[in-house]
Amino acid sequence: MTRKKSASLFTEVTKVFIDALKDGAPPWQKPWSVSSPGPSFPVNAGTERRYTGVNVTILWATAITRGYGLDRWLSFRQAVKLGGRIKNGEKGTIAVFFKNINVPSEGNLDDEDEKKQPDKQPYKIARAFTLFNVEQCVGLPELVVNGPNPSPPLEQNWESHHDADNLINVCGAKVRHTGTIATYYADSDVICMPPKAAFQSPGGYYSTLLHELTHWTGHKSRLNRSAIADTCSYSSVEYAYEELIAEIGSAFLCAEFRIFGELSHESYVLDWIRILENDPKAIFKSSAQAWKARNFLMSQVFDTN
């Protein structure tokens, strides 16, 4: 277990995303390869459990920048226990978990019973742990490296995304295909999209629609995110933050349906860099909100979390 103070941990992780954005490679954009047999979401190669929230974006970023073709990860101890070892000189990736602790609140002692314990308030602290990609290991069993059920290659045609279409049709969102602009209107609670024929690829169409659908979850009657519920100006910092949530949310959903995502809002990249530079916790908060939006949408149709 790697122990770091939370502030240092937030800063270290955030720097990865700032550097990626400055290099023109958002970590949540196209986090897999057509030829890759691996899953769309990063998973623990020993347990087959998916990573969630900010750890998805952290591991995606590492896989992209280091060129890993498989998104399967292990701790040092897991690799050894499974009969492998980490290659000499390999550097691990810092991932994060949040531990709940109870902190005594002030002013809750009973005057008639000084021994009474004060009420305790729940509080989360961030803790780091180190992961290694299976491509950084040697000696692992084939089943651990490639997984029990390698995913089929991505298919790029309009007929291959039944589940995505099902989600869009069943979740209750009003989607109108008209005009030349893709946007979500919070006041009327309607998503407007150009017709499919206006997009050069199915990935462009679906990633854009899923981006707008993530905005749709922020309505005050659903997840009640302030930038949507309060109809903040498109030029405001609050809305740039909402765009970051929607972009990551779209990536999560594209990964769910194995769709090639495309960056929809390049114009916000400089704003995102400023947000991350000013707030080391921003990528954690935006990833958490995007994951919550993903869970909300998936729960409308599928029994999943």
C-alpha positions as CSV (number, residue, x, y, z in Angstrom):
1,M,0.0,0.0,0.0
2,T,1.4,3.4,-1.0
3,R,0.7,6.0,1.7
4,K,0.5,9.6,0.6
5,K,-1.2,12.7,2.1
6,S,-4.4,13.4,0.4
7,A,-3.3,16.8,-0.9
8,S,-0.2,15.3,-2.5
9,L,-2.2,12.4,-4.0
10,F,-4.7,14.8,-5.6
11,T,-2.0,16.9,-7.1
12,E,0.0,14.0,-8.4
13,V,-3.0,12.4,-10.1
14,T,-4.3,15.7,-11.5
15,K,-1.0,16.4,-13.1
16,V,-1.4,13.3,-15.3
17,F,-4.7,14.8,-16.7
18,I,-3.3,18.3,-17.2
19,D,-0.3,17.0,-19.1
20,A,-2.5,14.8,-21.3
21,L,-4.9,17.7,-22.1
22,K,-1.9,19.9,-22.9
23,D,-0.6,17.2,-25.2
24,G,-3.9,17.1,-27.0
25,A,-4.8,13.6,-25.8
26,P,-7.8,13.7,-23.3
27,P,-7.4,10.5,-21.2
28,W,-11.1,9.6,-21.6
29,Q,-11.0,9.8,-25.4
30,K,-10.9,6.4,-27.2
31,P,-9.5,4.4,-24.3
32,W,-9.1,1.2,-26.3
33,S,-8.1,-0.2,-29.6
34,V,-10.2,-1.9,-32.3
35,S,-7.8,-4.9,-32.3
36,S,-7.5,-5.1,-28.5
37,P,-9.1,-8.3,-27.1
38,G,-9.3,-6.7,-23.7
39,P,-12.4,-5.2,-22.0
40,S,-13.4,-1.6,-22.5
41,F,-13.3,-0.9,-18.8
42,P,-10.1,-1.5,-16.8
43,V,-10.5,-4.6,-14.6
44,N,-8.5,-6.3,-11.9
45,A,-6.9,-9.3,-13.7
46,G,-7.0,-11.4,-10.5
47,T,-10.7,-10.9,-9.6
48,E,-12.2,-9.7,-12.9
49,R,-13.8,-6.8,-11.0
50,R,-14.1,-3.5,-12.8
51,Y,-12.5,-0.4,-11.4
52,T,-14.9,2.5,-11.0
53,G,-15.1,6.3,-10.8
54,V,-11.8,8.2,-11.0
55,N,-9.8,5.0,-11.2
56,V,-11.3,4.3,-14.6
57,T,-10.0,7.7,-15.9
58,I,-6.6,7.2,-14.2
59,L,-6.0,3.8,-15.7
60,W,-7.3,4.8,-19.1
61,A,-4.8,7.7,-19.0
62,T,-1.9,5.4,-18.1
63,A,-2.9,2.8,-20.8
64,I,-3.0,5.5,-23.5
65,T,0.2,7.3,-22.5
66,R,2.2,4.0,-22.1
67,G,0.7,2.2,-25.0
68,Y,-0.8,-0.8,-23.2
69,G,-3.1,-2.9,-25.4
70,L,-4.8,-4.7,-22.5
71,D,-6.6,-2.8,-19.7
72,R,-6.0,-5.5,-17.0
73,W,-4.3,-4.6,-13.7
74,L,-2.8,-6.2,-10.6
75,S,-1.2,-5.2,-7.4
76,F,2.4,-6.3,-6.8
77,R,1.2,-8.9,-4.3
78,Q,-1.4,-10.3,-6.7
79,A,1.1,-10.7,-9.5
80,V,3.4,-12.7,-7.2
81,K,0.5,-14.8,-5.8
82,L,-0.6,-15.7,-9.3
83,G,2.8,-16.9,-10.2
84,G,4.2,-13.9,-12.0
85,R,6.4,-11.0,-11.2
86,I,6.8,-7.3,-12.2
87,K,9.5,-6.7,-14.9
88,N,12.6,-4.9,-13.6
89,G,12.4,-1.2,-13.9
90,E,8.6,-1.0,-14.4
91,K,6.8,1.9,-12.7
92,G,3.4,1.3,-11.1
93,T,0.3,3.5,-11.5
94,I,-1.2,5.2,-8.4
95,A,-4.9,4.5,-8.0
96,V,-7.2,5.7,-5.3
97,F,-9.7,4.5,-2.8
98,F,-11.7,6.5,-0.3
99,K,-11.8,5.2,3.3
100,N,-14.7,6.2,5.6
101,I,-13.7,7.3,9.1
102,N,-15.7,8.8,11.9
103,V,-14.6,12.1,13.3
104,P,-16.1,13.2,16.7
105,S,-18.3,16.4,16.3
106,E,-18.0,19.1,18.8
107,G,-20.6,20.2,21.3
108,N,-22.4,17.0,21.7
109,L,-21.5,15.9,25.2
110,D,-24.4,15.5,27.6
111,D,-23.9,17.7,30.7
112,E,-25.5,15.0,32.9
113,D,-23.3,12.3,31.6
114,E,-19.7,13.4,30.9
115,K,-18.7,9.9,29.9
116,K,-21.2,9.9,27.0
117,Q,-19.3,9.8,23.7
118,P,-19.8,12.6,21.3
119,D,-21.6,12.0,18.0
120,K,-19.4,11.1,15.2
121,Q,-19.6,12.5,11.7
122,P,-18.6,10.3,8.7
123,Y,-15.7,11.6,6.7
124,K,-13.8,10.3,3.7
125,I,-10.1,10.3,3.3
126,A,-8.2,9.4,0.1
127,R,-5.7,6.6,0.2
128,A,-3.4,5.5,-2.7
129,F,-2.5,2.0,-3.9
130,T,-0.2,0.9,-6.7
131,L,-1.3,-1.1,-9.7
132,F,0.7,-2.7,-12.6
133,N,-0.6,-3.5,-16.1
134,V,-0.4,-7.2,-17.0
135,E,1.9,-6.1,-19.8
136,Q,4.4,-5.0,-17.1
137,C,4.5,-8.5,-15.7
138,V,6.1,-11.8,-16.7
139,G,5.1,-15.4,-15.8
140,L,1.4,-14.8,-15.4
141,P,-1.0,-17.5,-16.6
142,E,-2.7,-16.8,-20.0
143,L,-6.1,-16.7,-18.3
144,V,-4.9,-13.8,-16.1
145,V,-3.3,-11.9,-18.9
146,N,-6.2,-12.1,-21.4
147,G,-9.2,-12.9,-19.2
148,P,-11.7,-15.7,-19.3
149,N,-13.9,-14.1,-22.0
150,P,-11.9,-11.9,-24.3
151,S,-14.1,-9.2,-25.8
152,P,-14.7,-9.4,-29.6
153,P,-13.3,-6.7,-31.8
154,L,-15.3,-3.5,-32.0
155,E,-17.8,-3.3,-34.9
156,Q,-18.3,0.0,-36.6
157,N,-21.7,0.0,-38.2
158,W,-25.0,1.5,-37.4
159,E,-26.6,-1.8,-36.5
160,S,-24.1,-2.9,-33.8
161,H,-25.3,-0.7,-30.9
162,H,-28.6,-2.2,-29.9
163,D,-28.0,-1.7,-26.2
164,A,-27.1,2.0,-26.7
165,D,-30.2,2.6,-28.8
166,N,-32.2,0.7,-26.2
167,L,-30.9,3.0,-23.4
168,I,-31.6,6.1,-25.4
169,N,-35.1,4.9,-26.2
170,V,-36.1,3.6,-22.7
171,C,-34.5,6.2,-20.3
172,G,-37.3,8.7,-21.1
173,A,-35.2,11.5,-22.6
174,K,-36.8,13.5,-25.4
175,V,-34.5,13.4,-28.3
176,R,-35.3,15.4,-31.5
177,H,-33.2,15.0,-34.6
178,T,-33.4,18.4,-36.2
179,G,-31.0,21.2,-37.2
180,T,-27.3,21.3,-37.1
181,I,-26.4,21.7,-33.4
182,A,-26.2,19.0,-30.7
183,T,-27.3,20.5,-27.4
184,Y,-29.4,19.8,-24.3
185,Y,-32.0,22.5,-23.4
186,A,-32.6,22.3,-19.7
187,D,-35.6,24.7,-19.7
188,S,-37.6,22.4,-22.0
189,D,-35.8,19.2,-21.0
190,V,-35.1,18.3,-24.6
191,I,-32.0,17.0,-26.4
192,C,-31.6,18.2,-30.0
193,M,-29.3,16.3,-32.4
194,P,-28.5,16.6,-36.0
195,P,-29.7,13.6,-38.1
196,K,-27.4,10.6,-38.1
197,A,-26.5,11.3,-41.8
198,A,-24.7,14.4,-40.6
199,F,-22.1,12.4,-38.7
200,Q,-19.1,10.8,-40.4
201,S,-19.1,7.8,-38.2
202,P,-21.4,6.0,-35.7
203,G,-18.9,6.8,-33.0
204,G,-19.3,10.5,-33.6
205,Y,-23.1,10.2,-33.4
206,Y,-23.3,8.0,-30.3
207,S,-20.6,9.7,-28.3
208,T,-22.2,13.1,-29.0
209,L,-25.7,11.9,-28.0
210,L,-24.4,10.1,-24.9
211,H,-22.6,13.4,-24.0
212,E,-25.9,15.3,-24.2
213,L,-27.7,12.4,-22.4
214,T,-25.2,12.9,-19.5
215,H,-26.2,16.6,-19.4
216,W,-29.8,15.4,-19.3
217,T,-29.2,13.5,-16.1
218,G,-28.2,16.8,-14.4
219,H,-31.8,18.1,-14.6
220,K,-33.2,19.2,-11.2
221,S,-35.7,16.3,-11.3
222,R,-32.9,13.8,-11.7
223,L,-29.4,14.3,-10.3
224,N,-29.8,18.0,-9.8
225,R,-26.3,19.3,-10.9
226,S,-26.1,23.0,-10.4
227,A,-24.9,24.1,-13.9
228,I,-27.9,22.3,-15.4
229,A,-30.5,22.9,-12.7
230,D,-29.6,26.6,-12.4
231,T,-29.1,27.0,-16.2
232,C,-25.7,28.6,-15.9
233,S,-24.3,30.5,-18.9
234,Y,-22.4,28.4,-21.4
235,S,-19.4,30.7,-20.9
236,S,-19.3,30.2,-17.2
237,V,-16.7,28.2,-15.2
238,E,-19.6,26.2,-13.8
239,Y,-20.7,25.1,-17.2
240,A,-17.1,24.3,-18.3
241,Y,-17.1,21.9,-15.3
242,E,-20.4,20.4,-16.4
243,E,-18.9,19.9,-19.9
244,L,-16.1,18.0,-18.2
245,I,-18.6,15.8,-16.4
246,A,-20.5,15.2,-19.7
247,E,-17.4,14.4,-21.7
248,I,-16.2,11.8,-19.1
249,G,-19.8,10.4,-18.7
250,S,-19.9,9.9,-22.5
251,A,-16.6,8.1,-22.4
252,F,-17.9,5.8,-19.6
253,L,-21.0,5.0,-21.7
254,C,-19.1,4.5,-24.9
255,A,-16.9,2.0,-23.1
256,E,-20.0,0.2,-21.8
257,F,-21.2,-0.3,-25.3
258,R,-17.8,-0.6,-27.0
259,I,-18.3,2.4,-29.2
260,F,-15.4,4.5,-30.4
261,G,-15.8,7.8,-28.6
262,E,-14.7,11.1,-30.0
263,L,-13.9,14.3,-28.2
264,S,-17.0,16.5,-28.7
265,H,-16.1,19.8,-27.2
266,E,-12.5,20.8,-28.0
267,S,-13.4,24.4,-27.2
268,Y,-13.5,23.6,-23.5
269,V,-10.0,22.1,-23.3
270,L,-8.3,25.3,-22.1
271,D,-11.1,25.8,-19.5
272,W,-10.6,22.2,-18.3
273,I,-6.9,22.8,-17.9
274,R,-7.5,25.9,-15.8
275,I,-10.1,24.1,-13.7
276,L,-7.7,21.2,-12.9
277,E,-4.8,23.6,-12.2
278,N,-6.9,25.6,-9.8
279,D,-8.5,22.6,-8.1
280,P,-6.6,19.4,-7.6
281,K,-9.8,17.6,-6.6
282,A,-11.7,18.6,-9.8
283,I,-10.9,15.4,-11.7
284,F,-12.0,13.3,-8.7
285,K,-15.3,15.3,-8.4
286,S,-16.1,15.3,-12.1
287,S,-15.3,11.6,-12.5
288,A,-17.5,10.8,-9.5
289,Q,-20.4,12.9,-11.0
290,A,-19.9,11.3,-14.4
291,W,-20.0,7.8,-12.8
292,K,-23.1,8.7,-10.9
293,A,-24.7,9.8,-14.2
294,R,-23.6,6.6,-15.9
295,N,-25.1,4.5,-13.0
296,F,-28.4,6.5,-13.2
297,L,-28.7,5.9,-16.9
298,M,-27.7,2.2,-16.8
299,S,-30.1,1.5,-14.0
300,Q,-33.0,2.7,-16.2
301,V,-32.6,-0.3,-18.4
302,F,-30.0,-2.8,-17.1
303,D,-29.4,-4.5,-13.8
304,T,-25.9,-3.2,-13.3
305,N,-23.8,-0.9,-11.2
